[in-house]
């Protein structure tokens, strides 16, 4: 069962913010990929961070990139 608290989504947000020194916030509907907050090299770690924060195992065979584009989409799908 997914966690529903915003503090868990904050774990994902904090992971993203820790990867850049130029930012101190991320809008819920900002495209994380276009903004280069997540790239192909960090995507696996990003997925693991979401799994840890949400308590939901993500099926690697059924990944839809749109589920990971924004914090809003991540919250809707995994929290």
TORDOMAR-477172 format. One record per residue: residue number from 1; residue in one letter; x, y, z of N, C-alpha, C in turn. Coordinates in nm, 2 decimals. Layout:
BEGIN
NUM  A  X  Y  Z  X  Y  Z  X  Y  Z $
...
***
This chain:
BEGIN
1  X  0.08  -0.12  0.00  0.00  0.00  0.00  0.09  0.12  0.00 $
2  X  0.07  0.22  -0.09  0.15  0.34  -0.10  0.13  0.43  0.02 $
3  X  0.24  0.50  0.06  0.23  0.60  0.16  0.15  0.72  0.10 $
4  X  0.08  0.80  0.18  0.01  0.91  0.13  0.05  1.04  0.18 $
5  X  0.16  1.04  0.27  0.20  1.17  0.33  0.29  1.25  0.24 $
6  X  0.27  1.38  0.24  0.35  1.47  0.16  0.50  1.47  0.21 $
7  X  0.52  1.43  0.33  0.66  1.42  0.38  0.74  1.31  0.30 $
8  X  0.67  1.21  0.26  0.74  1.11  0.18  0.77  1.16  0.04 $
9  X  0.68  1.24  -0.02  0.71  1.31  -0.15  0.83  1.41  -0.13 $
10  X  0.83  1.47  -0.01  0.94  1.56  0.02  1.08  1.49  0.01 $
11  X  1.08  1.36  0.04  1.21  1.28  0.03  1.25  1.28  -0.11 $
12  X  1.16  1.26  -0.20  1.19  1.26  -0.35  1.24  1.40  -0.39 $
13  X  1.16  1.50  -0.35  1.20  1.64  -0.38  1.34  1.68  -0.33 $
14  X  1.37  1.64  -0.20  1.50  1.67  -0.14  1.61  1.59  -0.22 $
15  X  1.58  1.47  -0.26  1.69  1.40  -0.34  1.72  1.48  -0.47 $
16  X  1.61  1.53  -0.53  1.63  1.60  -0.66  1.71  1.73  -0.63 $
17  X  1.67  1.81  -0.52  1.74  1.93  -0.49  1.88  1.91  -0.45 $
18  X  1.91  1.80  -0.38  2.05  1.77  -0.34  2.14  1.76  -0.46 $
19  X  2.09  1.73  -0.57  2.17  1.70  -0.69  2.21  1.83  -0.76 $
20  X  2.16  1.95  -0.72  2.19  2.07  -0.79  2.21  2.18  -0.68 $
21  X  2.30  2.27  -0.71  2.32  2.38  -0.62  2.25  2.51  -0.66 $
22  X  2.19  2.51  -0.79  2.13  2.63  -0.84  1.98  2.64  -0.80 $
23  X  1.93  2.54  -0.74  1.78  2.54  -0.71  1.76  2.52  -0.56 $
24  X  1.64  2.58  -0.52  1.60  2.55  -0.38  1.45  2.51  -0.38 $
25  X  1.39  2.50  -0.50  1.25  2.45  -0.50  1.22  2.39  -0.64 $
26  X  1.12  2.31  -0.64  1.07  2.25  -0.77  0.92  2.26  -0.77 $
27  X  0.86  2.32  -0.87  0.72  2.33  -0.88  0.66  2.19  -0.90 $
28  X  0.54  2.17  -0.85  0.48  2.04  -0.87  0.46  1.99  -1.01 $
29  X  0.44  2.09  -1.10  0.41  2.05  -1.24  0.53  2.08  -1.33 $
30  X  0.65  2.10  -1.27  0.77  2.12  -1.35  0.82  1.99  -1.41 $
31  X  0.86  1.99  -1.54  0.91  1.87  -1.60  1.05  1.85  -1.56 $
32  X  1.07  1.74  -1.48  1.20  1.71  -1.42  1.30  1.67  -1.52 $
33  X  1.26  1.61  -1.63  1.35  1.57  -1.73  1.40  1.69  -1.82 $
34  X  1.30  1.77  -1.86  1.33  1.89  -1.94  1.42  1.98  -1.86 $
35  X  1.40  1.99  -1.73  1.47  2.08  -1.64  1.61  2.02  -1.61 $
36  X  1.63  1.90  -1.65  1.76  1.82  -1.63  1.78  1.79  -1.48 $
37  X  1.68  1.78  -1.41  1.69  1.74  -1.27  1.71  1.59  -1.26 $
38  X  1.66  1.52  -1.36  1.68  1.37  -1.38  1.73  1.35  -1.52 $
39  X  1.84  1.27  -1.53  1.89  1.23  -1.66  1.90  1.08  -1.67 $
40  X  1.94  1.03  -1.78  1.95  0.88  -1.80  2.04  0.82  -1.70 $
41  X  2.15  0.89  -1.66  2.24  0.83  -1.56  2.19  0.82  -1.42 $
42  X  2.10  0.91  -1.39  2.05  0.92  -1.25  1.91  0.85  -1.24 $
43  X  1.85  0.81  -1.35  1.71  0.76  -1.35  1.69  0.64  -1.26 $
44  X  1.79  0.54  -1.26  1.77  0.42  -1.18  1.77  0.46  -1.03 $
45  X  1.86  0.55  -0.99  1.87  0.59  -0.85  1.74  0.67  -0.82 $
46  X  1.69  0.75  -0.91  1.57  0.82  -0.89  1.45  0.73  -0.86 $
47  X  1.44  0.62  -0.94  1.33  0.52  -0.92  1.35  0.45  -0.79 $
48  X  1.47  0.42  -0.75  1.49  0.36  -0.62  1.46  0.46  -0.50 $
49  X  1.48  0.58  -0.52  1.44  0.68  -0.42  1.29  0.69  -0.41 $
50  X  1.22  0.69  -0.52  1.07  0.69  -0.51  1.02  0.56  -0.45 $
51  X  1.08  0.45  -0.48  1.04  0.32  -0.41  1.06  0.33  -0.26 $
52  X  1.17  0.38  -0.22  1.20  0.39  -0.08  1.10  0.48  -0.01 $
53  X  1.08  0.59  -0.07  0.99  0.69  -0.01  0.84  0.65  -0.01 $
54  X  0.80  0.58  -0.11  0.66  0.54  -0.12  0.63  0.41  -0.06 $
55  X  0.73  0.32  -0.05  0.70  0.19  -0.01  0.64  0.10  -0.12 $
56  X  0.64  0.15  -0.24  0.59  0.08  -0.36  0.70  0.03  -0.45 $
57  X  0.70  -0.10  -0.48  0.80  -0.15  -0.57  0.75  -0.12  -0.71 $
58  X  0.84  -0.06  -0.79  0.80  -0.02  -0.93  0.84  -0.13  -1.03 $
59  X  0.75  -0.17  -1.11  0.77  -0.27  -1.21  0.86  -0.22  -1.32 $
60  X  0.98  -0.26  -1.32  1.08  -0.21  -1.43  1.03  -0.24  -1.57 $
61  X  0.95  -0.34  -1.58  0.91  -0.38  -1.72  0.79  -0.30  -1.77 $
62  X  0.73  -0.22  -1.68  0.61  -0.15  -1.72  0.63  0.00  -1.69 $
63  X  0.75  0.05  -1.69  0.77  0.19  -1.66  0.72  0.28  -1.77 $
64  X  0.65  0.38  -1.73  0.60  0.48  -1.83  0.66  0.61  -1.79 $
65  X  0.74  0.67  -1.87  0.82  0.79  -1.84  0.73  0.90  -1.79 $
66  X  0.61  0.91  -1.84  0.52  1.02  -1.80  0.49  1.01  -1.65 $
67  X  0.50  0.89  -1.59  0.47  0.88  -1.45  0.58  0.94  -1.36 $
68  X  0.70  0.98  -1.43  0.81  1.03  -1.36  0.85  1.17  -1.40 $
69  X  0.77  1.24  -1.48  0.80  1.37  -1.54  0.79  1.48  -1.44 $
70  X  0.69  1.48  -1.35  0.67  1.58  -1.26  0.64  1.53  -1.12 $
71  X  0.66  1.61  -1.02  0.63  1.57  -0.88  0.48  1.54  -0.87 $
72  X  0.40  1.61  -0.94  0.26  1.59  -0.93  0.22  1.45  -0.99 $
73  X  0.29  1.41  -1.10  0.27  1.28  -1.16  0.32  1.17  -1.07 $
74  X  0.43  1.19  -1.00  0.49  1.09  -0.91  0.39  1.07  -0.79 $
75  X  0.34  1.18  -0.74  0.25  1.18  -0.63  0.13  1.10  -0.66 $
76  X  0.07  1.13  -0.78  -0.05  1.06  -0.83  -0.03  0.91  -0.85 $
77  X  0.08  0.87  -0.90  0.11  0.73  -0.93  0.16  0.65  -0.82 $
78  X  0.24  0.71  -0.73  0.31  0.62  -0.63  0.28  0.66  -0.49 $
79  X  0.21  0.77  -0.46  0.18  0.80  -0.32  0.03  0.80  -0.29 $
***
